[in-house]
Amino acid sequence: MRISDLLSICARNLTRRKFRTFLTVMGVVIGTSFIVMMISLGIGIERSNMRMLETWGDLTMVTIHNQGNTETPLNDTAIEAIRAMPQVQAVTPVAELRLDNVNVVLTAGRGGRYEWWGGWGIVGLDPAALPYLGYDMREGDILPVNEDGTRVVRMMFGERAAYNFQDTRRRWPNNMIEVWNVMPGDPLPDPFFNPMEEQTIRITLSSWEQDSRDVEFEVEVVGVMVGSWDFNRPELMDGAVMDVADLQRMIAEFNRANSIRPDRNAVEGFDMARVKAHSIDDVADVEAAIHAMGFPNTQSMEEIRQSMQEAAQQIQMILGFIGGVALFISSLSIMNTMIMSVYERTREIGVMKVLGCHLGNIRSIFLIEAALIGFIGGVVGNALSALASFALNAYVMGNAGGGMMGMGMEPMPVSVIPLWLMSLGLVFATIIGLVSGIIPALRAVKISALEAIRTE
């Protein structure tokens, strides 16, 4: 028989008992849609967890904390060794503009009218690493490498850094602009001045000690960064970023101006560094390699991510098992239908054998019928799953979306059905149908031709 003949016979046999075939197909539909929906809920949970972690910080970032480590200095040599790791995309030391008994003041406007005291959140980074570390610009350009040797200190301001300045000509509380209650992305009130247009911004290092000399530098704001509540990078919102070489130069000039000699017993190096891995899968290896170098104090999202991923996978396995049980019950329904079909068509099978039909063709008829039941049930089950997923997401996101937006998070779908899951559901349903037809097909082949013809 040709394949077209086999398909024609199978289609005609399935339409003989339309209602029974419909009930069998519906069993597969329920089983397929159940397993697809269960797995889609697990995928939705996993993606929601990942999105939540992304709001906390970069998942591919490893932060090295080396303060107090006198055995292994985090110096330029160590930074270069980390940069040479094949899994590392970028690395930068992190230096803060804070010294003992030294006050940092940024001023702006005519006569230094606006002042930012303390310089909290001002960090020095390697400009060459910034394009890889997720520093997006709301306005202006990213911090360039100081190749021209200019003495002007270039900075990138955080999204709300301009609101750190106080107006010295106004009394409290009018000397500050309140922005703490404004969520990221919402419109902000205008600051006292635009840092991108202000030409008289200066930074001064001074000491509380008597007879100390202040050191002043001109500041050029090259851009304003897109803010984020990333607790590993607070400078994105309220701080500023400068070239780590400029920061070291400023400190060195202040020390020379005040005849401050560095402590020979102090460990040279940085207290912190940020390492960017190529992918999430590389974070664990990078962190292990950093530990092996003698830097045990690292921080990343890897441990939290792995624990949440394991929990999501366990949920997926449980939900998938429940769906698999439903599909297994559907396979029993297919087997029962096909066995009943063998009993009803015993005489027909005998006639085909007498006419010389190959046993393989008889076996193929029942296998194809069972596979068709599974395939049709898989198609309808996928369509039902997609419809149920859409309705569930619309309901949940409609009710919970307002609360999530209030927390600064976009609402996430609770059910996610990727293309591979629909394909897997269709293939699995077809295979279940095919396997369920094996026993009826073997039973049909073993029927004696003469006894089958005598059967009424």
C-alpha positions in Angstrom: 0.0 0.0 0.0 1.0 3.6 -0.6 1.2 6.0 2.2 -1.8 7.9 0.8 -3.8 4.7 0.8 -2.9 4.0 4.4 -3.9 7.6 5.4 -7.2 7.3 3.6 -8.1 4.1 5.3 -7.1 5.5 8.7 -9.2 8.6 8.2 -12.2 6.6 7.2 -11.8 4.2 10.2 -11.6 7.2 12.6 -14.7 8.7 11.3 -16.7 5.5 11.6 -17.2 6.1 15.4 -17.1 9.8 15.4 -18.3 10.3 19.0 -15.8 7.7 20.4 -13.0 9.2 18.4 -14.0 12.7 19.7 -13.9 11.5 23.3 -10.5 9.9 22.8 -9.1 13.0 21.2 -10.5 15.2 24.0 -8.6 13.0 26.5 -5.4 13.8 24.6 -6.4 17.5 24.4 -6.8 17.7 28.2 -3.6 15.8 28.8 -1.6 17.9 26.4 -3.0 21.3 27.5 -2.5 20.3 31.1 1.2 19.4 30.7 1.9 22.5 28.5 0.2 24.8 31.0 2.0 23.2 34.0 5.4 23.6 32.4 4.5 27.2 31.2 3.7 28.2 34.8 7.2 26.9 35.9 8.8 28.9 33.0 6.9 32.0 34.1 8.1 31.6 37.7 11.7 31.2 36.5 11.6 34.3 34.3 9.9 36.4 37.0 12.7 35.4 39.4 15.3 36.4 36.8 13.6 39.7 36.1 13.4 40.4 39.9 17.1 39.6 40.2 17.9 41.9 37.3 16.3 44.8 39.1 18.6 44.1 42.1 21.8 44.2 39.9 23.7 42.8 37.0 23.6 39.0 37.1 27.0 38.8 35.4 28.8 41.1 37.8 31.2 39.9 40.5 32.2 42.5 43.1 35.5 41.9 45.0 35.8 43.3 48.5 39.4 43.4 49.6 39.4 45.9 52.5 41.5 44.6 55.4 43.2 41.9 53.3 46.9 42.5 54.0 48.1 39.3 52.4 46.9 39.7 48.8 46.8 43.3 47.6 44.2 44.2 44.9 46.7 46.2 42.9 47.2 46.8 39.1 48.9 43.4 38.7 45.9 41.6 40.2 43.5 43.6 38.0 45.5 42.6 34.9 45.5 39.0 35.9 41.7 39.0 36.3 41.3 40.8 33.0 43.3 38.0 31.3 40.7 35.4 32.4 38.9 34.0 29.3 35.5 34.2 31.0 36.0 37.9 31.9 34.7 40.6 29.6 35.8 43.6 31.6 37.2 44.6 35.0 37.7 47.9 36.8 39.0 48.9 40.2 36.7 50.9 42.3 38.2 53.8 44.3 36.1 56.2 46.5 36.9 59.8 46.9 37.2 59.7 50.7 40.2 60.3 52.9 40.6 60.6 56.6 40.2 64.2 57.8 39.6 65.4 54.2 36.4 67.1 53.1 35.2 67.0 49.5 33.0 69.8 48.2 31.6 70.3 44.8 30.4 73.8 43.9 28.6 75.2 41.0 27.2 78.5 39.8 28.5 82.1 40.2 30.5 82.4 43.4 30.0 78.8 44.2 26.4 79.3 45.1 25.4 75.6 44.9 27.3 73.2 47.1 27.5 69.4 47.3 29.2 68.4 50.6 30.9 65.2 51.3 31.2 63.8 47.8 29.4 60.6 48.9 28.9 58.3 45.9 31.7 59.7 43.8 33.8 56.7 42.6 36.7 56.3 40.3 36.5 53.6 37.6 38.4 52.5 34.5 36.7 54.3 31.6 37.7 51.5 29.2 35.4 49.1 31.1 32.4 51.4 31.3 30.8 50.3 27.9 30.6 46.7 29.2 29.3 47.5 32.7 25.8 48.8 31.8 26.3 52.5 32.2 23.7 53.9 29.9 23.5 57.6 29.3 20.4 59.7 29.7 22.2 62.7 28.3 25.6 63.4 27.0 28.4 60.8 26.4 30.1 58.1 28.4 33.3 59.0 30.2 36.2 59.0 27.8 39.7 57.8 28.6 41.9 60.8 29.5 44.3 60.4 26.5 44.9 64.2 26.0 46.3 64.6 29.5 43.9 67.4 30.4 43.9 68.5 34.1 40.1 69.1 33.9 38.3 66.3 35.9 35.7 64.8 33.7 32.7 63.2 35.4 29.5 61.4 34.6 26.7 62.4 37.0 24.1 60.1 38.3 20.5 60.7 37.3 19.8 62.6 40.5 23.3 63.8 41.4 22.3 67.4 40.6 19.8 67.3 43.5 22.6 66.8 46.0 23.5 70.5 45.6 22.2 72.9 48.1 21.4 76.6 47.4 23.5 78.5 49.9 21.4 81.6 49.5 18.2 79.9 50.7 17.1 78.7 54.1 16.1 75.2 54.9 13.9 73.5 53.7 13.9 75.6 50.5 17.6 75.1 50.0 17.1 71.5 48.7 14.8 70.0 46.0 13.0 67.0 47.4 13.1 64.0 44.9 13.2 61.0 47.2 9.5 60.1 46.6 9.8 60.2 42.8 10.1 56.7 41.3 12.7 56.0 38.5 11.3 57.0 35.1 8.8 59.5 36.5 9.3 63.1 35.7 11.6 65.0 38.0 11.4 68.7 39.0 14.1 70.9 37.5 17.3 71.1 39.6 18.8 74.4 40.5 21.1 74.1 37.5 21.7 71.9 34.5 25.1 70.1 35.1 25.5 69.6 31.3 25.3 73.3 30.7 27.0 74.7 33.9 30.5 75.8 33.1 31.7 76.7 36.7 31.6 73.3 38.5 34.6 72.8 40.7 35.7 70.1 43.3 37.7 71.1 46.3 39.7 68.8 48.7 40.2 70.4 52.1 41.3 69.4 55.5 39.9 70.3 59.0 43.5 70.6 60.3 45.1 74.0 60.8 47.5 75.4 58.2 46.2 72.9 55.6 46.1 73.8 51.9 43.0 73.3 49.8 43.4 71.7 46.3 40.8 72.7 43.7 40.0 71.2 40.3 37.8 72.2 37.5 35.0 69.7 36.6 33.5 68.9 33.3 30.3 66.9 33.3 30.3 64.8 30.1 27.0 63.1 30.6 24.2 62.1 33.0 23.6 58.4 33.5 20.3 56.5 33.5 19.4 55.9 37.1 18.9 52.5 38.7 18.3 51.2 42.2 21.2 48.8 41.8 22.7 48.5 45.3 26.0 47.5 43.8 26.2 50.7 41.8 24.7 53.5 43.9 26.5 56.1 41.7 24.0 55.5 38.9 21.3 57.4 40.9 22.9 59.8 43.4 26.6 59.7 42.8 29.1 60.4 40.0 31.8 58.5 38.1 35.3 59.8 37.3 38.5 58.3 35.8 40.3 56.3 38.6 43.5 57.8 37.3 42.1 61.4 37.9 41.0 60.4 41.4 44.4 59.1 42.2 46.0 62.2 40.8 43.8 64.5 42.9 44.7 62.6 46.1 48.4 62.7 45.2 48.3 66.4 44.6 46.5 67.0 47.9 49.0 64.9 49.7 51.9 66.8 48.1 50.3 70.2 48.9 50.0 69.3 52.5 53.3 67.3 52.8 51.4 64.1 53.6 53.6 61.1 53.1 51.9 57.7 52.5 52.2 55.1 55.2 54.9 52.6 54.2 53.2 49.9 56.2 49.9 50.3 54.4 48.9 47.8 51.8 48.9 49.4 48.3 45.9 48.6 46.2 42.2 49.0 45.9 39.5 48.1 48.4 37.1 47.0 45.7 36.9 45.9 42.0 34.0 45.0 39.7 34.4 42.1 37.3 32.0 41.6 34.3 31.7 38.0 33.1 30.8 37.1 29.5 27.6 35.3 30.5 25.6 34.1 33.6 27.1 30.6 33.1 30.6 32.0 33.6 30.0 33.8 36.9 30.6 30.7 39.1 33.9 29.9 37.3 35.0 33.5 37.5 34.2 33.8 41.2 36.0 30.5 41.9 39.1 31.7 40.0 39.1 35.0 42.0 38.9 33.1 45.2 41.9 31.0 44.1 43.9 34.2 43.6 43.5 35.0 47.3 40.4 37.2 47.3 37.8 35.3 49.2 35.4 38.1 49.8 33.3 38.4 46.6 29.7 39.2 46.0 27.4 38.3 43.1 23.9 37.2 42.3 25.0 33.7 41.5 24.2 32.0 44.8 20.8 33.6 44.9 20.2 32.9 41.2 21.1 29.2 41.6 18.9 28.7 44.6 15.9 30.4 42.9 16.5 28.5 39.7 16.7 25.2 41.6 13.4 26.0 43.3 11.8 27.0 39.9 13.0 23.7 38.4 11.6 21.7 41.2 8.3 23.4 40.7 8.5 22.7 37.0 9.2 19.0 37.7 6.2 18.7 40.0 3.9 20.5 37.6 5.2 18.6 34.6 4.8 15.3 36.5 1.1 16.1 37.2 0.7 17.0 33.5 2.5 13.7 32.5 0.0 11.7 34.6 -2.9 13.3 32.8 -1.3 12.5 29.4 -0.6 8.9 30.6 -4.3 8.5 31.4 -5.0 9.8 27.9 -2.7 7.1 26.4 -4.8 4.5 28.2 -7.8 5.9 26.6 -6.2 5.7 23.1 -5.1 2.1 23.8 -8.7 1.2 24.8 -10.1 2.8 21.8 -7.7 1.0 19.4 -8.2 -2.4 21.1 -12.0 -2.0 20.7 -11.4 -1.1 17.1 -9.4 -4.3 16.6 -12.3 -6.4 17.9 -14.8 -4.6 15.8 -12.7 -5.0 12.6 -11.7 -8.6 13.0 -13.5 -9.7 9.9 -12.0 -6.8 7.9 -8.5 -7.7 9.1 -9.1 -11.3 7.9 -10.2 -10.2 4.5 -7.1 -8.0 4.1 -4.9 -11.0 5.0 -6.7 -13.3 2.6 -6.2 -10.8 -0.2 -2.5 -10.8 0.4 -2.1 -7.6 2.4 1.3 -7.4 4.1 1.3 -7.7 7.8 3.4 -4.5 8.0 0.6 -2.6 6.3 -2.0 -3.9 8.7 0.3 -3.0 11.6 0.8 0.5 10.1 -2.9 1.2 9.8 -3.5 0.9 13.6 -0.2 2.7 14.5 -1.1 5.6 12.1 -4.6 5.8 13.5 -3.3 6.0 17.1 -0.7 8.5 16.1 -3.3 10.7 14.3 -5.4 10.7 17.5 -2.4 11.9 19.4 -1.4 14.5 16.8 -4.9 16.0 16.5 -5.2 16.1 20.3 -1.8 17.7 20.5 -2.7 20.5 18.0 -6.0 21.2 19.7 -4.3 21.0 23.2 -1.6 23.5 22.2 -4.3 25.9 20.9 -6.3 25.5 24.1 -3.1 26.1 26.2 -2.3 29.3 24.3 -5.8 30.6 24.9 -5.8 29.7 28.6 -2.3 31.2 29.0 -3.4 34.5 27.3 -6.5 34.7 29.5 -4.6 33.9 32.7 -1.9 36.5 32.0 -4.4 39.1 31.1 -6.2 38.5 34.4 -3.2 38.4 36.7 -1.3 41.2 35.0 -4.4 43.4 35.0 -4.9 42.9 38.7 -1.3 42.8 39.9 0.2 45.2 37.3 -0.6 48.3 39.3 1.1 47.1 42.4 4.2 46.0 40.5 4.5 49.3 38.7 4.3 51.0 42.0 7.4 49.0 43.1 9.3 50.1 40.0 8.8 46.7 38.2 7.0 45.9 35.0 4.3 43.2 35.4 5.5 39.8 34.2 3.3 37.0 32.6 2.7 34.1 34.9 2.4 31.6 32.1 5.0 31.6 29.3 4.6 29.2 26.3 7.7 29.3 24.1 7.7 27.7 20.6 9.8 24.8 21.8 7.2 23.9 24.5 4.4 23.8 21.9 6.5 21.7 19.6 7.4 19.4 22.5 3.7 19.1 23.5 2.8 18.2 19.9 5.6 15.7 19.5 4.9 14.1 22.9 1.2 13.7 22.3 1.9 12.1 18.9 4.5 9.7 20.4 2.1 8.8 23.2 -0.6 8.0 20.6 1.9 6.0 18.6 3.1 4.0 21.6 -0.5 3.4 22.7 -1.2 1.8 19.4 1.6 -0.8 19.5 -0.3 -3.4 21.5 -3.5 -3.1 19.4 -1.5 -3.3 16.2 0.4 -6.4 17.4 -3.0 -8.0 18.4 -4.3 -7.2 14.9 -1.4 -8.9 13.2 -1.7 -12.1 15.3 -5.4 -12.6 14.3 -5.9 -15.8 12.2 -7.2 -15.0 8.7 -9.6 -18.0 8.5 -11.0 -17.4 12.0 -11.4 -13.7 11.3 -13.4 -14.4 8.1 -15.8 -16.7 10.1 -16.4 -13.9 12.6 -19.7 -12.2 12.3 
